[in-house]
Amino acid sequence: MIMINQPFHGQLGELLCEKLTQPLGHVACFTIFSAFAKNSGVLRLKPALEQFKNAGGYITAFIGVDAHGTSYEAVLNMFELCDELYIVHSESPASTFHSKIYELTNDGDTWIAVGSNNLTGGGLWTNYESAVCFEDGRECEDCVRKVAELSLKYSDAAYPCSRQITSRDDIEELLAEDYLRTEMRIQMETRRDTIRAAEQRTRRNLFGTHAGIYLPRIERIDQQHPVGTVVHGDQNQEEVRAVHEITDTNTSERMWFEMRESTGGSRNILDLSKLGTIVAGTPHGTRYETNDPEFMLGGIAFFDVDPENTDAEKSITVNYDGIDYVDCTIKFPTGDHSNGSWRIQLKGQSEAGVKIHRVGGVEWLRHKILIFEKIRTDYYALSVLDEAQVDNLIGQSTVVATNGSSPASKKYGLL
């Protein structure tokens, strides 16, 4: 038996990835009980879960939806990953489904983690959490038996507080009835409530902040000695130097972009500037900071591409509504197709052969706002909002800029 006090003694998410990618025997099962699930946790576990499943493993998950702690997108992704998926919820306000258990069986050997870790980026990587891990089921035969009993209870069709998800229509019903909310709605409402609470708070801070509890981030560099590339924006702008080097990162970030009319025959081109003119907030302390306070790095840097390396081309996978769309291309066009700006061609295709720019109908991305969440440098979760939400996004952003020098240019922002 070991105990993980996250983040001091490792991260449960890393341990789960390690366990799931070990060689499997003839019968292997992974069972999850989690009160909350978000894309930040699900998509970071996804490669390990896929490897486990492709090797013959069987995945079952029991997920809660209390307090809107589970997102619509996370459930969509779990539905694609799991062999069996159940939603557990009691209509009694006095009862909350709050279990966090991860059990892996492999040819009779059982490993169990029981603790406070939800299926979220925070729960598995960045929060203060504790979990007891039994490396051998014989250490805790009572735990093994009771986890099996719990699985039988929640998977029993006669049990009124659990529902098996058998189709995407089941998930749409949960969204329509407000058991689930989208990731962006949850984030925007949480941010709004946090701002209101901060405005009303009068107490003094009696506690400090523990450094180092986050997914990998860029260390602060002295602005007087920037080390990043020199970036040239509009021809009328002086050269600007990035404070930080632009390198591949798996930093957890969200950035939004206005599409407006878009370009391309299918209206599926998202323009990404080299530099942005700041209109609100500050990039100070972020990897988008430059040595000129009027400018920040453009949206291309969010995708870990050096703005000046215009010969570069990068392919990314975009996860939208639980489906991966492979080979969305980032490039700097030349010749007749050049407008002096980087772009993403949102032309990625799912395993079923569906193109992402056709998911919502013809030209469905026009007049939308695209919000990308970085999972890995080559893998992003996408949310889509109507352009009428732009003011809400501006209010929740650390920094907002325009692609060009004109205030009327397309905006983008770091959430």
C-alpha positions in Angstrom: 0.0 0.0 0.0 1.2 3.5 -0.8 -0.3 6.9 -0.3 0.0 9.7 -2.8 -0.3 13.2 -1.4 -0.5 15.2 -4.5 1.4 17.3 -5.5 4.1 16.5 -3.0 4.4 12.8 -3.7 3.6 12.6 -7.4 0.4 12.8 -9.4 -2.3 10.2 -9.6 -2.8 10.9 -13.3 0.8 9.9 -14.1 0.5 6.7 -12.1 -2.8 5.9 -13.9 -1.1 6.4 -17.3 1.7 4.1 -16.2 -0.6 1.4 -15.0 -2.9 1.5 -18.0 0.0 1.1 -20.5 1.6 -2.0 -18.9 1.3 -5.3 -20.7 -2.1 -6.9 -20.3 -3.0 -10.5 -19.7 -6.1 -12.4 -21.0 -8.6 -10.4 -19.0 -8.1 -6.8 -18.0 -10.7 -4.3 -16.7 -10.4 -0.7 -15.7 -13.2 0.8 -13.6 -13.7 4.5 -12.7 -15.9 6.0 -10.1 -15.7 9.8 -10.2 -17.9 12.6 -8.9 -16.7 15.0 -11.6 -15.2 14.7 -15.1 -13.8 17.4 -17.3 -11.9 17.3 -20.6 -8.8 18.5 -18.8 -8.6 15.0 -17.1 -10.3 12.8 -19.7 -8.3 13.9 -22.7 -5.0 13.7 -20.8 -5.8 10.1 -19.9 -7.1 9.4 -23.4 -3.9 8.0 -25.0 -3.4 5.6 -22.1 -7.1 4.6 -22.1 -7.0 4.0 -25.9 -3.8 1.9 -25.6 -5.5 -0.2 -22.8 -8.6 -0.7 -24.8 -6.8 -1.5 -28.0 -4.8 -4.2 -26.2 -8.1 -5.9 -25.2 -8.9 -4.1 -21.9 -12.5 -3.3 -20.9 -13.4 0.1 -19.5 -16.4 0.9 -17.3 -17.0 4.3 -15.7 -19.5 5.7 -13.2 -19.6 9.5 -13.4 -21.6 12.0 -11.2 -23.2 15.2 -12.4 -23.9 17.0 -9.1 -23.2 20.7 -8.8 -22.5 20.8 -12.6 -19.0 19.5 -11.9 -19.1 17.3 -15.0 -19.0 18.7 -18.5 -21.0 17.7 -21.5 -17.8 17.4 -23.6 -16.2 15.1 -21.0 -19.2 12.7 -21.1 -19.1 12.7 -24.9 -15.4 11.7 -24.8 -16.0 9.1 -22.1 -18.8 7.6 -24.1 -16.3 7.1 -27.0 -13.7 5.6 -24.7 -15.7 3.3 -22.5 -17.3 0.0 -23.1 -19.9 0.8 -20.4 -20.7 4.3 -19.2 -23.1 5.2 -16.4 -24.3 8.5 -14.9 -25.0 8.4 -11.2 -27.2 11.0 -9.5 -29.8 11.3 -6.8 -32.6 13.8 -7.1 -32.4 14.3 -3.3 -30.5 17.6 -2.5 -29.2 15.8 0.6 -27.3 13.2 -1.4 -24.3 13.8 -3.7 -22.5 11.1 -5.6 -18.9 11.9 -4.5 -16.9 8.7 -4.9 -13.4 8.6 -6.5 -12.1 5.1 -7.1 -9.9 3.7 -9.8 -9.6 -0.1 -10.1 -7.5 -2.0 -12.5 -7.6 -5.8 -12.8 -5.2 -7.7 -14.9 -5.5 -11.6 -15.0 -6.6 -11.7 -11.4 -4.2 -9.1 -10.1 -6.0 -6.0 -8.7 -4.7 -2.5 -8.2 -7.0 0.1 -6.5 -6.7 3.8 -5.8 -9.2 5.3 -3.4 -9.0 9.0 -2.6 -10.2 12.5 -3.4 -9.1 12.7 -7.0 -11.8 13.5 -9.6 -11.4 12.7 -13.3 -10.2 16.3 -14.0 -6.9 18.0 -14.7 -7.0 19.3 -11.2 -8.0 16.1 -9.5 -5.4 14.0 -11.3 -2.5 16.5 -11.6 -2.7 19.9 -10.0 -4.9 20.0 -6.9 -4.1 19.1 -3.4 -5.4 15.6 -3.3 -4.7 12.4 -1.4 -5.2 8.8 -2.5 -4.4 5.4 -1.0 -3.2 2.9 -3.6 -3.3 -0.9 -3.0 -0.7 -2.5 -5.2 -2.0 -5.9 -4.6 -5.7 -6.7 -4.1 -4.8 -9.2 -1.5 -3.8 -6.3 0.7 -7.4 -5.2 0.7 -9.7 -8.1 -0.2 -12.6 -6.2 1.5 -12.0 -3.3 -0.9 -12.0 -5.5 -3.9 -15.3 -7.1 -2.8 -17.0 -3.8 -2.0 -15.9 -2.2 -5.3 -17.5 -5.2 -7.1 -20.7 -4.7 -5.1 -20.7 -1.0 -6.0 -20.3 -1.8 -9.7 -23.2 -4.2 -9.6 -25.4 -1.7 -7.8 -24.8 1.1 -10.2 -25.0 -1.0 -13.3 -28.3 -2.6 -12.2 -31.0 -1.3 -14.6 -33.5 -1.4 -11.7 -31.4 1.1 -9.6 -33.2 4.5 -10.0 -30.1 6.7 -9.3 -28.0 5.4 -12.2 -28.5 5.5 -16.0 -26.4 3.7 -18.6 -25.4 5.9 -21.5 -26.1 3.9 -24.7 -26.2 6.6 -27.3 -25.2 10.2 -27.8 -28.9 11.0 -27.7 -28.8 10.1 -23.9 -26.1 12.7 -23.5 -28.0 15.3 -25.4 -31.0 14.7 -23.1 -28.8 15.3 -20.0 -27.7 18.5 -21.6 -31.2 19.6 -22.5 -32.4 18.9 -18.9 -29.4 20.8 -17.4 -27.8 17.9 -15.7 -24.8 18.6 -18.0 -23.4 21.9 -19.1 -20.7 22.7 -21.7 -17.2 23.4 -20.6 -17.3 27.0 -21.6 -20.6 27.7 -19.8 -19.2 26.1 -16.6 -16.0 28.1 -16.9 -17.7 31.4 -17.7 -20.2 31.0 -14.8 -17.4 30.0 -12.4 -15.3 33.0 -13.4 -18.3 35.3 -13.1 -19.0 34.1 -9.6 -15.4 34.3 -8.6 -15.2 38.0 -9.8 -18.4 38.8 -7.9 -17.1 37.2 -4.7 -13.8 39.0 -5.0 -15.5 42.4 -5.5 -17.6 41.8 -2.4 -14.8 40.4 -0.2 -13.4 42.6 2.5 -11.3 40.1 4.4 -7.5 40.1 4.5 -5.6 37.3 2.9 -4.4 35.0 5.8 -2.8 32.3 3.6 -0.1 32.1 1.0 0.0 30.3 -2.4 2.0 27.1 -2.8 4.3 27.5 -5.8 4.6 24.8 -8.4 1.1 23.2 -8.4 0.2 23.4 -12.0 0.8 21.7 -15.3 4.1 22.7 -17.0 4.3 26.4 -17.5 6.9 28.9 -18.8 9.2 30.3 -16.2 9.4 34.0 -15.9 12.3 35.7 -17.7 13.7 39.2 -17.1 11.8 41.4 -19.5 15.0 43.6 -19.8 16.8 40.6 -21.4 14.2 38.9 -23.7 15.4 35.7 -25.3 12.6 35.0 -27.8 12.5 35.6 -31.5 12.2 39.0 -33.2 8.7 39.3 -34.7 7.6 41.6 -37.5 3.9 42.4 -37.7 2.5 44.9 -40.0 5.0 46.7 -42.3 4.4 49.9 -40.3 5.3 48.3 -37.0 8.8 48.4 -35.5 10.3 45.0 -34.7 9.1 43.4 -31.5 10.9 40.7 -29.5 9.2 37.9 -27.6 10.3 37.8 -24.0 10.2 34.0 -24.0 11.4 31.3 -26.4 8.6 29.8 -28.4 8.8 26.1 -27.9 6.6 23.0 -27.8 4.7 22.9 -24.5 1.9 20.9 -23.0 0.8 23.9 -20.9 -2.9 23.9 -20.1 -4.2 27.1 -21.7 -7.4 28.3 -23.4 -7.4 30.9 -26.1 -10.4 32.2 -28.1 -10.5 33.6 -31.7 -13.2 35.5 -33.7 -14.0 33.8 -37.0 -16.3 36.5 -38.4 -16.8 35.9 -42.2 -13.8 33.6 -42.3 -12.0 32.8 -45.6 -11.6 29.8 -47.8 -14.2 28.2 -50.1 -15.7 26.3 -47.1 -15.3 29.2 -44.7 -13.1 27.1 -42.5 -10.0 29.2 -42.4 -9.0 30.7 -39.0 -6.5 33.5 -39.4 -3.6 33.7 -36.8 -1.6 36.8 -36.5 2.1 37.1 -35.8 1.5 39.9 -33.4 -1.5 41.4 -31.7 -2.3 44.9 -30.6 -3.4 44.8 -27.0 -6.9 46.3 -26.3 -7.5 45.0 -22.8 -5.5 43.3 -20.0 -1.8 42.5 -20.0 0.3 39.5 -21.2 2.8 40.2 -18.4 4.1 37.0 -17.0 2.7 34.8 -19.8 4.5 33.4 -22.8 2.8 35.9 -25.1 4.7 38.9 -23.5 6.9 41.0 -25.7 9.3 43.8 -25.0 6.7 46.3 -26.2 3.8 46.8 -23.9 1.5 47.7 -26.8 1.9 44.2 -28.4 1.6 40.6 -27.5 2.5 37.5 -29.6 -0.2 36.6 -32.0 -2.4 33.5 -31.9 0.1 31.4 -33.9 2.3 31.3 -30.7 -0.5 29.5 -28.8 0.0 26.6 -31.2 3.8 26.6 -30.4 4.8 27.9 -33.9 7.5 30.5 -34.2 5.8 33.4 -36.0 8.8 34.1 -38.2 9.4 30.6 -39.3 7.0 30.9 -42.2 8.3 27.7 -43.9 7.0 25.7 -41.0 3.8 23.6 -41.3 2.1 21.8 -38.4 -0.7 19.3 -38.2 -2.9 19.2 -35.2 -5.8 17.0 -34.0 -8.9 18.8 -32.8 -11.3 17.2 -30.4 -14.9 18.5 -30.8 -17.9 17.0 -29.1 -16.1 13.8 -28.2 -14.7 13.2 -31.7 -11.1 13.6 -32.9 -10.6 15.4 -36.2 -7.1 14.6 -37.5 -4.9 16.7 -39.7 -6.0 20.3 -39.3 -3.1 22.2 -40.9 -1.4 25.3 -39.6 0.6 27.0 -42.3 1.7 30.4 -43.7 0.3 30.6 -47.2 2.3 32.0 -50.1 1.6 33.2 -53.6 -2.0 34.1 -54.6 -3.4 32.6 -51.4 -1.3 34.7 -49.0 -2.7 37.5 -46.9 0.4 37.9 -44.8 -1.1 35.9 -41.9 -0.8 32.4 -40.5 -3.9 30.2 -40.7 -5.4 27.0 -39.5 -7.3 25.0 -42.2 -10.1 23.4 -40.2 -10.4 20.5 -42.5 -9.6 17.7 -40.1 -11.4 14.4 -40.6 -12.9 11.9 -38.1 -12.5 8.1 -38.3 -16.0 8.1 -39.8 -14.8 10.4 -42.6 -16.7 13.5 -41.4 -14.9 16.8 -41.9 -15.0 19.1 -38.9 -16.1 22.1 -41.1 -19.2 20.1 -42.1 -20.2 19.0 -38.6 -22.8 21.8 -38.1 -23.8 22.2 -41.7 -22.4 24.2 -44.6 -20.3 27.2 -43.4 -21.3 26.6 -39.8 -18.2 28.2 -38.5 -18.9 31.6 -39.9 -19.6 34.3 -37.2 -18.5 32.0 -34.4 -15.9 32.2 -31.7 -13.6 29.3 -31.5 -12.1 28.4 -28.1 -9.1 26.0 -28.1 -7.9 24.3 -25.0 -4.4 22.9 -25.3 -4.1 19.3 -24.2 -0.8 18.6 -25.9 1.2 20.7 -28.4 -0.5 18.7 -31.2 -3.9 18.0 -29.6 -6.6 20.6 -28.7 -10.1 20.5 -27.4 -12.5 22.9 -29.3 -15.6 24.7 -28.0 -17.7 26.9 -30.3 -19.7 29.9 -29.2 -21.9 32.4 -31.1 -20.1 35.7 -31.8 -22.6 37.5 -29.6 -20.6 36.1 -26.6 -17.5 38.1 -27.4 -18.1 40.7 -24.6 -18.5 37.9 -22.1 -15.2 36.4 -23.2 -13.4 39.7 -23.1 -14.5 40.2 -19.6 -13.1 36.8 -18.6 -9.8 37.1 -20.4 -6.3 37.8 -19.0 -5.5 39.8 -22.1 -7.3 40.6 -25.4 -5.7 41.8 -28.6 -6.6 42.4 -32.2 -5.0 40.7 -35.2 -4.2 44.0 -36.8 -3.6 47.6 -35.6 -7.2 48.6 -36.2 -9.7 48.3 -33.3 -12.1 46.7 -35.8 -9.8 43.8 -36.5 -10.6 40.3 -35.4 -10.0 39.8 -31.6 -8.5 37.0 -29.7 -7.9 36.5 -26.0 -6.2 34.3 -23.4 -8.7 33.0 -20.8 
